[in-house]
Amino acid sequence: MIDHDIRVLGDETHYRAANNVFRRALLNGPANDEMWEVLLESYVPGRALGVFDGDEVIGSAQSFPSSLVVPGGAVLPMGAVSRVGVRADWTRRGVVSALMRTQLRSLRDMGDVAATLRATEGGIYGRFGYGVATRGRDLRVSRVKAVPRARVEGRVRVRPVSEVGDGEELRALFEEIRGGGRGGGSGEGRGEGRGEGGRPGVIGRWDGWWSMHLKREKEKDPQVVVATGPDGVDDGFAMYRVERSHTEKSELTVLDLWAGTPRAWADLWRYLLGVDLVDEVVAHLRPLDEPVELLLVDPRGCRWESTSDETWLRLIDVEEALGRREYAAGVGVGVGGGGDELAVVLGVRDSLLPENAGSYRVSRGGVERVEDAPEVVLDVAELAAVYLGDVSFAALAAAGRVEVVGAGVGAVGAVERADRLFAVGEVAWAGTYF
Ligand SMILES: CC(C)(COP(=O)(O)OP(=O)(O)OC[C@H]1O[C@@H](n2cnc3c(N)ncnc32)[C@H](O)[C@@H]1OP(=O)(O)O)[C@@H](O)C(=O)NCCC(=O)NCCS
C-alpha cells in the first residue's frame, strides 16, 4: 500500500487546485474566476483534504457542515461529503481509499455523527461503510392528461416571487419547513406544521450550498412561487424553470418544492400543473411517497419514470446515531413479543472505525452497548441502509447481507424484531442535491 501524503488544506491556492482535480475527474474544465468566487465560500477550514505528489494536488475530498433528521425528529451533526476525485494518472493506486480513511477519522474527531454523499457510481462507497439510505423518484406529468381533481376545500393561494435576490426568504422558509413540516410529502401520518419532527433523511443546507445553488439556477432564469396558509403565514415554496419549444414539447422542471402542510403541498402542485403553454411537468428525485397522481382525475397522467439512490449514509458514531433515533414507530405496547420487551442485539462490524464495532442492544426504550452475543450481525454499511428505514432487515437477510445468528430469544425471530424496531412513520428523503 502506498503511503500517501494527505494534508488538510488551508489556503485558497490549494482549495482551487483540489477543486480543479475534482472537476477534471468528473470530466469538466476548471471553474472560471467568477464561478470560483462562489465556490470558495463553500470551503470550510478543516474540512478539505488533499493528497499530494510533491507540491501537486492529485486527489481531493471535502465535507460541508450539515445535519440529518433521523426517525423521531432528532437532528444529528452530519458531514456532507463531496468533491471526491483523483487525477487520472493516479487512479487505482489507493488514493481514495487513503482519503476516505483519513476523512472518516477527521469527521469523527470533529463531532459529526454521520456523513452522507451522492455517488457518481454505485460500486465505490460501500467498501468505506456507506449504504444507500434514501432514494428518490423522477416523475413526468402530461399536462393534457393531468386534469386536477375538484378541490375539496380552499383556494389557490400561491403567488410568484418577483425577485429571489440572495435567497434569504427561501432559506428562512426552508429552515422552518424542514424543522417540523413535510419535506415535499402529503402531510399524512405525522403531525404537520412546525416544531419537532420532520421527515427522516432531510439534510440541512449550508451557506455555500445556497450561494452555489442560487448562482447556478439564476443563470437559467428560474421562477419561484410561495404558498401562503389561511393564517397569512407562508408555508411552502417551489422553484421551477420552463423550457419553451415551438417544435418539441415545452417542459416545466420542478427544481425545488417544500411544503409545511398538505394543503400547501397540493396547492403548489396544482399551480405547477396549471402553468399555460407547458406540455409536460418533470421533477427529479422526489420522495417515494409523494402522491402527485392522487391530485389527478386520471392518475396515469403522472408517470413515475425511475427510482434512484439519493443518500449514501455513513454512520460515523454508531452508538450516538443509534441512540438518537426512535424505535418501533407505530408498534403498540404488547404487540406480539413487542411492547416494551421488543429488543434485538445487533453485532456491528466496522473495519475503518473499529470503535464502532461491537454489540448493541436496541429496544423501544433506547440503545445500549452490551457484551451479549449478537443475534443479527451486519456491516456498518448495511446498518446505514436500515437506519432511516429505507430497506428492511428481512430484505437484507434475503440478499445474504446480514447474518442471523441462532433463532434468537422469544417467539418472534430476530430479523422480525429488528424490523419492528426500525420501522419508520414516514419514508426517508433528503431533498437536497450537493
Ligand atoms: C472513482 C475514484 C474516486 C476512485 O479513486 P481511486 O483512488 O482510483 O480508488 P482506489 O485506488 O483507492 O480504489 C479503492 C477501491 O475502489 C475500487 N474502485 C475504484 N474506482 C472504482 C469505480 N469507478 N467503480 C468501482 N470500484 C472502483 C478499486 O478497485 C478499489 O477496490 P478494492 O478496495 O477492492 O481494492 C477515482 O477513480 C475518480 O476520481 N474517478 C472519476 C471521478 C469520480 O467518479 N469521482 C467520484 C465522485 S463521487
The ligand as an SDF file (V2000), in Angstrom:
LIG
                    3D

 48 50  0  0  0  0  0  0  0  0999 V2000
  -13.6510    6.6880   -8.5220 C   0  0  0  0  0  0  0  0  0  0  0  0
  -12.4180    7.2630   -7.8740 C   0  0  0  0  0  0  0  0  0  0  0  0
  -12.8350    8.3270   -6.8680 C   0  0  0  0  0  0  0  0  0  0  0  0
  -11.6850    6.1170   -7.1530 C   0  0  0  0  0  0  0  0  0  0  0  0
  -10.4490    6.5760   -6.6290 O   0  0  0  0  0  0  0  0  0  0  0  0
   -9.1310    5.6840   -6.6760 P   0  0  0  0  0  0  0  0  0  0  0  0
   -8.0530    6.3980   -5.9660 O   0  0  0  0  0  0  0  0  0  0  0  0
   -8.8780    5.2780   -8.0730 O   0  0  0  0  0  0  0  0  0  0  0  0
   -9.6060    4.4210   -5.8200 O   0  0  0  0  0  0  0  0  0  0  0  0
   -8.6690    3.3980   -5.0300 P   0  0  0  0  0  0  0  0  0  0  0  0
   -7.4540    3.1050   -5.8220 O   0  0  0  0  0  0  0  0  0  0  0  0
   -8.4700    3.8750   -3.6450 O   0  0  0  0  0  0  0  0  0  0  0  0
   -9.5990    2.1410   -5.0470 O   0  0  0  0  0  0  0  0  0  0  0  0
  -10.4470    1.7950   -3.9830 C   0  0  0  0  0  0  0  0  0  0  0  0
  -11.2750    0.6140   -4.3690 C   0  0  0  0  0  0  0  0  0  0  0  0
  -12.3300    1.0900   -5.2170 O   0  0  0  0  0  0  0  0  0  0  0  0
  -12.3100    0.3870   -6.4430 C   0  0  0  0  0  0  0  0  0  0  0  0
  -12.7190    1.3450   -7.4530 N   0  0  0  0  0  0  0  0  0  0  0  0
  -12.0430    2.4130   -7.8610 C   0  0  0  0  0  0  0  0  0  0  0  0
  -12.7720    3.0860   -8.7660 N   0  0  0  0  0  0  0  0  0  0  0  0
  -13.9140    2.4170   -8.9240 C   0  0  0  0  0  0  0  0  0  0  0  0
  -15.0530    2.6000   -9.7370 C   0  0  0  0  0  0  0  0  0  0  0  0
  -15.1420    3.6210  -10.5750 N   0  0  0  0  0  0  0  0  0  0  0  0
  -16.0670    1.7190   -9.6340 N   0  0  0  0  0  0  0  0  0  0  0  0
  -15.9770    0.6700   -8.8010 C   0  0  0  0  0  0  0  0  0  0  0  0
  -14.9090    0.4430   -7.9980 N   0  0  0  0  0  0  0  0  0  0  0  0
  -13.8950    1.3090   -8.0800 C   0  0  0  0  0  0  0  0  0  0  0  0
  -10.8990   -0.1010   -6.5920 C   0  0  0  0  0  0  0  0  0  0  0  0
  -10.8380   -1.2310   -7.4270 O   0  0  0  0  0  0  0  0  0  0  0  0
  -10.5260   -0.4500   -5.1610 C   0  0  0  0  0  0  0  0  0  0  0  0
  -11.1000   -1.6940   -4.8110 O   0  0  0  0  0  0  0  0  0  0  0  0
  -10.5440   -2.6140   -3.6250 P   0  0  0  0  0  0  0  0  0  0  0  0
  -10.7980   -1.8550   -2.3340 O   0  0  0  0  0  0  0  0  0  0  0  0
  -11.3780   -3.8270   -3.7150 O   0  0  0  0  0  0  0  0  0  0  0  0
   -9.0920   -2.7890   -3.8990 O   0  0  0  0  0  0  0  0  0  0  0  0
  -11.4610    7.8890   -8.8950 C   0  0  0  0  0  0  0  0  0  0  0  0
  -11.0620    6.8880   -9.7690 O   0  0  0  0  0  0  0  0  0  0  0  0
  -12.0810    9.0330   -9.6570 C   0  0  0  0  0  0  0  0  0  0  0  0
  -11.8890   10.1690   -9.2980 O   0  0  0  0  0  0  0  0  0  0  0  0
  -12.8390    8.7630  -10.7220 N   0  0  0  0  0  0  0  0  0  0  0  0
  -13.5330    9.7440  -11.5190 C   0  0  0  0  0  0  0  0  0  0  0  0
  -14.4200   10.6970  -10.7450 C   0  0  0  0  0  0  0  0  0  0  0  0
  -15.4310   10.0690   -9.8250 C   0  0  0  0  0  0  0  0  0  0  0  0
  -16.1740    9.2060  -10.1860 O   0  0  0  0  0  0  0  0  0  0  0  0
  -15.4480   10.5690   -8.5890 N   0  0  0  0  0  0  0  0  0  0  0  0
  -16.3540   10.1460   -7.5860 C   0  0  0  0  0  0  0  0  0  0  0  0
  -17.1520   11.3420   -7.1950 C   0  0  0  0  0  0  0  0  0  0  0  0
  -18.4800   10.8590   -6.1400 S   0  0  0  0  0  0  0  0  0  0  0  0
  1  2  1  0
  2  3  1  0
  2  4  1  0
  2 36  1  0
  4  5  1  0
  5  6  1  0
  6  7  2  0
  6  8  1  0
  6  9  1  0
  9 10  1  0
 10 11  2  0
 10 12  1  0
 10 13  1  0
 13 14  1  0
 14 15  1  0
 15 16  1  0
 15 30  1  0
 16 17  1  0
 17 18  1  0
 17 28  1  0
 18 19  1  0
 18 27  1  0
 19 20  2  0
 20 21  1  0
 21 22  1  0
 21 27  2  0
 22 23  1  0
 22 24  2  0
 24 25  1  0
 25 26  2  0
 26 27  1  0
 28 29  1  0
 28 30  1  0
 30 31  1  0
 31 32  1  0
 32 33  2  0
 32 34  1  0
 32 35  1  0
 36 37  1  0
 36 38  1  0
 38 39  2  0
 38 40  1  0
 40 41  1  0
 41 42  1  0
 42 43  1  0
 43 44  2  0
 43 45  1  0
 45 46  1  0
 46 47  1  0
 47 48  1  0
M  END
$$$$
